[in-house]
Amino acid sequence: MSVDTAPDTRAVTAPNLSRSAKRTGGGRRRLAQVFYSVIATVLAVLFVFPVYWMINTSLQPNNEIRGSEIHFWPDNFTLRNYVFVITDQGRTPFTPALTNSLIVTIFTVVIALVFAFLAAVAVTRFRFKSRRLFIITILVVQMIPGEAMIVSIFRVIDGWHLLNTIAGLTIVYVATVLPFTIWTLRGFVNGVPAELEEAAMIDGCSRAGAFWRVTFPLLAPGLVATGVFGFIQAWNEFIMALVLNARPEMMTLPVWLRTFLVANGTTNWAGIMAGSVLMAIPVIVFFLIVQGRMTAGLVSGAVKG
């Protein structure tokens, strides 16, 4: 009688196979992470390089910029371009243009957010006649480019005697930003369940108190997102500002930056780049402030919900 003493290799090889599979899977994951990291780095460089080139050009003398040699670093570092842009008396001063842009942009964002917020709440929380028609009208108005109505807008603003005024340009910007802002906020308001307000009302809150204490903190990220859109559009808009505010003392920054272009002479590219950098600084500051407010709004909404 013989006894089979051959070892059972299945129990021995199974752990080895699982280990090798784990190593293979881990190696593939590491390769995928390296690949995605390389792609992300390349995309980041592509997006950041124009900004770097703008700053680099603004720190070089104008004769080097117009030369045939490419300078990837400001060899002859200078701040004269910024001094020239801010203090040059031969064109529209920088400070009034900056003030006009800040006032128009702030008013546009605040007014558009207030009206869009009320309209989004009304469309989402209440049922009324022509509600669907109102939503469709918002989409149709949003698809019409502002340049197609520039003659009509000019005649209306001129009839109201608001040409070359902050109020006239703000009204046009609010009307331009409002449709998209209403549509965006409608999605945010629709994403907050009405049952949260009903639960707060059962706990003793009034309807207004339930809305402001429970629903409004959850809508803070949406308000910030739509505010960012309104800020960018009002800050960078050029055509309407050029047509409606043509006087030098009422120019906004995009129109002011156009004064550096010379049709029949030498364009001061160093001044244009320096002005572009100065024009971008308020936007950077705004985004830094908004980033903190957006995080605070998300945390506050999560806690109160």
C-alpha positions, 0 to 999 in steps of 0.5 A, spaced: 500 500 500 503 506 497 501 513 500 501 519 495 506 524 499 506 529 493 505 536 496 499 540 494 502 545 490 495 549 489 496 552 496 503 554 495 502 557 488 495 561 490 499 566 494 504 567 489 499 568 484 496 573 488 502 577 490 504 577 483 497 580 480 498 585 486 505 587 484 502 588 476 496 592 478 500 596 483 505 597 477 500 599 472 497 604 477 504 607 478 505 608 471 498 611 470 499 616 475 506 618 472 502 618 465 497 623 468 502 627 472 506 628 466 499 630 462 497 635 468 504 638 468 504 639 460 497 642 460 499 647 466 505 649 463 501 651 457 496 655 461 501 658 465 506 660 459 502 666 456 501 669 463 509 668 464 510 671 458 506 677 459 509 679 465 516 677 462 515 682 457 513 687 461 519 687 465 523 688 459 525 695 455 521 696 449 527 695 444 529 688 446 521 686 445 522 689 438 528 685 437 529 679 433 532 675 439 528 672 444 528 673 451 525 668 456 528 672 462 528 679 463 536 680 462 535 688 463 530 688 468 526 694 469 520 697 472 520 703 467 514 700 463 509 700 469 512 707 471 510 710 464 503 706 464 501 709 471 504 716 470 504 718 463 500 724 461 500 723 454 494 719 454 488 717 459 490 716 466 490 709 469 487 711 476 480 714 473 480 708 468 481 703 474 476 706 478 471 706 473 472 699 472 472 697 479 465 701 480 462 698 474 464 691 475 462 691 483 455 694 481 454 689 476 455 683 480 451 686 486 445 688 482 445 682 478 446 677 483 440 680 487 435 680 481 438 673 479 437 670 486 430 673 487 428 670 480 431 664 481 427 663 487 421 665 484 422 660 478 424 654 482 419 655 489 413 657 486 408 655 480 405 661 476 403 662 469 408 663 464 413 660 468 416 655 462 415 661 457 419 665 462 425 660 462 425 659 455 425 667 454 431 667 458 435 662 454 433 665 447 435 672 450 442 669 452 443 666 445 443 673 442 450 677 442 450 683 445 454 686 439 447 685 434 443 690 439 449 695 440 445 700 435 439 699 439 442 699 446 446 706 444 439 709 442 436 707 448 442 709 453 442 716 449 435 717 450 436 716 457 441 721 457 446 716 460 452 716 455 459 717 458 456 715 465 457 709 470 450 708 471 448 707 463 454 702 462 452 698 469 445 698 466 447 695 460 452 690 463 447 688 468 442 686 462 447 682 459 449 678 465 442 677 468 440 671 463 445 667 464 446 668 472 438 667 473 439 660 469 445 658 473 442 660 480 436 656 478 440 650 477 443 651 484 436 653 487 433 647 484 438 642 487 436 644 494 430 640 497 424 644 499 424 639 505 429 642 508 425 649 509 419 645 511 423 641 517 426 648 519 419 651 519 416 645 523 422 646 528 419 653 529 422 657 524 418 662 520 418 661 512 423 667 511 427 664 517 428 657 514 430 660 508 435 664 510 438 660 516 438 653 512 437 654 504 441 660 503 448 658 506 447 652 501 446 657 495 453 660 497 457 656 492 452 658 487 452 665 488 459 665 488 460 662 481 455 666 478 458 672 481 465 670 478 462 670 471 459 676 472 465 679 474 469 677 469 464 679 463 464 686 466 471 687 467 473 684 461 468 687 456 470 692 451 465 693 445 460 696 449 464 700 454 468 703 447 461 705 444 457 708 451 463 711 454 468 714 449 470 720 453 477 719 456 475 720 463 470 715 463 474 709 460 474 703 463 481 699 463 480 695 457 478 701 453 484 705 456 489 699 454 487 700 447 490 707 447 497 704 447 496 701 440 498 706 434 496 705 427 501 709 424 507 708 428 510 704 433 506 700 438 509 700 445 508 693 447 512 693 453 506 698 456 501 694 453 504 688 457 505 692 463 498 695 463 495 688 462 499 685 468 496 691 472 489 690 469 490 682 472 491 684 479 484 686 481 482 679 478 487 675 482 485 679 488 478 677 487 479 670 486 483 669 492 477 672 496 472 668 492 476 662 494 475 663 501 468 665 501 466 659 497 470 654 502 466 657 507 460 657 504 460 649 503 462 648 510 457 652 513 451 649 508 454 642 510 453 644 517 446 647 517 443 642 512 
